[in-house]
Amino acid sequence: MHRHPYRRLRSSKFHLPEVGISEENNIRSLHLGSETIQSSMNLDKPEELVLSYSRAMMGWLLFAEAQPAHITQIGLGGGSFARWFDFHLPETRQTAIDINPQVINVARSLFELPFEDERFEIIEADGAEYIKTLRHSTDVILVDGFDGEQIIDALVGEAFFEDCRHALSDNGIFVTNWWSGDKRYQRFVERLLNIFDGRVLELPAESHGNMAVMAFQQSPKEQNIDNLKKRAEKLSTQYGLDFKRMLCDLKANNQNNGKHFYL
């Protein structure tokens, strides 16, 4: 866990965690009610995914057959995903939902978010409630909802996963960031397996015990590991992320026969 000097910004309402900011060696970070870093930005290269869990959460690109038309993010944080998509997937529309108005204000003022227009919108709302309004209309749902201490309960229940399935398009992908050390972690995975009919992959981040967990509306077209290796090489060059390592870790952490995943 990183420890940084952090200064408090004004306290938030509704018992939401207080937002703090720290800066060290050109990295600006956002905190929620504790010294744990929730989001970080490289001031010289704002689109870079600084934290390893955020890079792992891009593992779904290995299985996407087409560039998504629309991505929904639950939990804006410091806007790492919003900046990355704006830079690398400029045609993709994005909606980011955050329940904490202070997080939104701080992200807008200090974290170089994309311009808000028809391609990028921020909605102040409860993500678990908002997702119920979507009907098979978003291609990727990214969930990164911590309250400073742990994952938010409303974002790990079967009802929420069911709502996400209804919100996703035919080939949609759900991605969430969980803490593998959480004693409830296996229960969360089992719920997701249940709702997504077993089509779930676990991808560990390079450090800190975070796990990017992906669930698929339908079985991905490409599950052959040799073909995915070629895809990983291409994506690594295209996006500057280590998809080859991601594929190795997916192979080590999920059922396969050495040649093929079982999804």
Summary of the structure (lengths in Angstrom):
residues: 263
radius of gyration: 17.4
end to end distance: 33.5
largest distance: 53.6
contacts: 853
relative contact order: 0.13
helix: 32%
strand: 28%
